[in-house]
Amino acid sequence: MQLLRFVGAAALAAAAACGSSSIYGGGGGAPCTGQGADVVVSANASLRFSPESILITTGKKVCWQNTASFTHTVTSDTGTVLNSGNVGGGSFYVHTFGATGTVAYHCAIHQGSGMVGKVVIQ
């Protein structure tokens, strides 16, 4: 358990150094509640991100909430900005965007079904 905490802390520190950070977690009810997210995106059972496209400014925190009973991912098309790994049903993934640009992303499991999204950061 100590190793996992260390690895998690090291990953957050590295992400923060690059101007962004990510948080992973889970729980019942509305897991994005209490995360301080500026925007919540649902990863749902219809194999869609809702909303599919969002517009934010730098420094804003986005929480992807898996409202399905099965696993999704939040993975940037480049694989470098967003990389949630598996987000189980009822869990969430939070990322703070530190730089302007457009980040196209997808669910690595359901991309073939059209589960894609986009974040535009101004």
C-alpha positions as CSV (number, residue, x, y, z in Angstrom):
1,M,0.0,0.0,0.0
2,Q,2.9,2.4,0.8
3,L,4.4,1.7,-2.6
4,L,1.0,2.6,-4.3
5,R,0.8,5.8,-2.3
6,F,4.4,6.7,-3.3
7,V,3.8,6.0,-7.0
8,G,0.5,8.0,-6.9
9,A,2.2,10.9,-5.2
10,A,5.1,10.9,-7.6
11,A,2.7,10.8,-10.6
12,L,0.8,13.8,-9.3
13,A,4.0,15.7,-8.6
14,A,5.2,15.0,-12.1
15,A,1.9,16.1,-13.6
16,A,1.8,19.3,-11.5
17,A,5.3,20.2,-12.7
18,C,3.9,20.1,-16.3
19,G,1.1,22.5,-15.4
20,S,-1.6,19.9,-15.0
21,S,-2.7,17.3,-12.6
22,S,-5.0,14.2,-12.4
23,I,-6.9,12.5,-9.6
24,Y,-8.5,9.1,-9.6
25,G,-11.2,7.7,-7.3
26,G,-14.4,6.1,-6.7
27,G,-17.4,5.8,-4.5
28,G,-21.1,5.8,-4.5
29,G,-23.6,8.4,-5.5
30,A,-22.0,11.3,-7.3
31,P,-18.3,10.8,-7.1
32,C,-17.4,14.1,-8.7
33,T,-19.1,15.9,-5.9
34,G,-16.5,17.2,-3.5
35,Q,-13.7,17.2,-6.1
36,G,-13.9,20.9,-6.8
37,A,-14.6,20.3,-10.5
38,D,-15.5,23.2,-12.7
39,V,-17.0,20.9,-15.3
40,V,-18.4,17.4,-14.9
41,V,-18.5,15.0,-18.0
42,S,-20.5,11.8,-17.8
43,A,-19.1,8.7,-19.3
44,N,-22.3,6.8,-19.6
45,A,-23.9,3.4,-20.5
46,S,-24.9,4.7,-23.9
47,L,-21.1,4.7,-24.8
48,R,-21.0,8.5,-24.9
49,F,-19.3,11.3,-23.1
50,S,-21.8,14.0,-22.2
51,P,-21.2,16.7,-23.0
52,E,-19.1,15.5,-25.8
53,S,-17.3,18.8,-26.3
54,I,-16.4,21.4,-23.6
55,L,-14.8,24.9,-23.6
56,I,-12.8,25.9,-20.5
57,T,-10.0,28.2,-19.5
58,T,-6.6,27.2,-18.2
59,G,-6.5,26.1,-14.6
60,K,-10.0,24.6,-14.8
61,K,-10.7,21.2,-13.3
62,V,-12.7,18.6,-15.3
63,C,-14.2,15.5,-13.6
64,W,-15.2,12.5,-15.8
65,Q,-17.8,10.5,-13.9
66,N,-18.4,7.0,-15.0
67,T,-22.2,6.6,-14.6
68,A,-22.2,3.2,-16.2
69,S,-21.9,-0.1,-14.4
70,F,-18.9,-1.1,-16.5
71,T,-15.4,0.3,-17.2
72,H,-14.5,3.3,-19.4
73,T,-11.3,5.2,-19.9
74,V,-10.4,8.8,-20.6
75,T,-7.5,8.7,-23.0
76,S,-6.2,11.6,-25.1
77,D,-5.7,10.8,-28.7
78,T,-2.0,11.6,-28.3
79,G,-1.9,9.5,-25.1
80,T,0.1,12.2,-23.3
81,V,-2.4,14.6,-21.8
82,L,-5.2,12.3,-20.4
83,N,-4.5,8.7,-19.4
84,S,-7.0,7.6,-16.8
85,G,-6.4,3.9,-17.1
86,N,-9.6,1.9,-16.3
87,V,-12.3,3.9,-14.5
88,G,-14.8,1.4,-13.1
89,G,-18.5,2.0,-12.8
90,G,-19.3,4.6,-10.2
91,S,-15.7,5.9,-10.2
92,F,-14.2,9.1,-11.6
93,Y,-11.1,10.7,-13.1
94,V,-10.2,14.4,-12.5
95,H,-7.8,16.4,-14.6
96,T,-6.7,20.1,-14.3
97,F,-5.7,21.7,-17.6
98,G,-2.7,23.9,-17.3
99,A,-2.1,24.9,-20.9
100,T,-4.2,26.3,-23.8
101,G,-5.1,24.1,-26.8
102,T,-7.4,21.4,-27.9
103,V,-7.4,17.9,-26.4
104,A,-9.3,15.2,-28.4
105,Y,-9.9,12.1,-26.3
106,H,-11.7,8.8,-26.3
107,C,-12.6,5.7,-24.3
108,A,-9.9,3.2,-25.3
109,I,-12.5,0.4,-24.7
110,H,-15.4,1.9,-26.7
111,Q,-13.7,4.2,-29.2
112,G,-15.0,1.9,-32.0
113,S,-18.5,2.7,-30.9
114,G,-17.9,6.4,-31.2
115,M,-17.1,7.2,-27.5
116,V,-15.1,10.3,-28.2
117,G,-14.8,13.8,-26.7
118,K,-12.9,17.1,-26.9
119,V,-11.7,19.7,-24.5
120,V,-10.9,23.2,-25.8
121,I,-8.8,25.2,-23.4
122,Q,-8.5,29.0,-23.8
